[in-house]
Amino acid sequence: MPVELTREALIERFTGLIEEQKVGFTLTDPSAPLDLDSFTMMLILTAASEMSVDLDMEHLDFDDFYSLDVLVDKVLAEAKTAI
């Protein structure tokens, strides 16, 4: 079942992925720094792709993964340009 591209749905999906990978970590503030490893970043890119949002690696940098808010903003912006 496809995930709706709303801010809330993306936060929920990405939070689940991050918390699965960072054992013992609970993300309570979407503006908090994430400090993700490259594997988790790739999982997020894959999840975005599954939601029909292809994030171009040439236009991404580590700042796009700074916080969940920044990441979701990037995904939503890319989704708008893809329409």
LINTAKA-V559246 format. One record per backbone hydrogen bond with DSSP energy under -1.0 kcal/mol. CO is the residue of the C=O (numbers start at 0). NH is the residue of the N-H. E is the energy in kcal/mol with one decimal. If there is no record, write none. Layout:
BEGIN
CO:NH:E, CO:NH:E
END
This chain:
BEGIN
3:5:-1.9, 5:9:-2.5, 6:10:-2.5, 7:11:-2.4, 8:12:-2.5, 9:13:-3.0, 10:14:-2.5, 11:15:-2.0, 12:16:-1.9, 13:17:-2.7, 14:18:-2.9, 15:19:-1.8, 16:20:-1.6, 17:21:-2.5, 20:22:-1.0, 21:24:-2.3, 28:31:-2.0, 29:68:-2.9, 36:40:-2.0, 37:41:-2.2, 38:42:-2.0, 39:43:-2.1, 40:44:-2.3, 41:45:-2.4, 42:46:-2.5, 43:47:-2.5, 44:48:-2.2, 45:49:-2.3, 47:52:-2.5, 48:51:-1.9, 55:58:-2.0, 60:63:-1.7, 61:64:-1.6, 62:65:-1.5, 65:33:-2.7, 66:70:-2.4, 67:71:-2.8, 68:72:-2.3, 69:73:-2.1, 70:74:-2.3, 71:75:-2.8, 72:76:-2.3, 73:77:-2.5, 74:78:-2.4, 75:79:-1.9, 76:80:-1.7, 77:81:-1.2
END
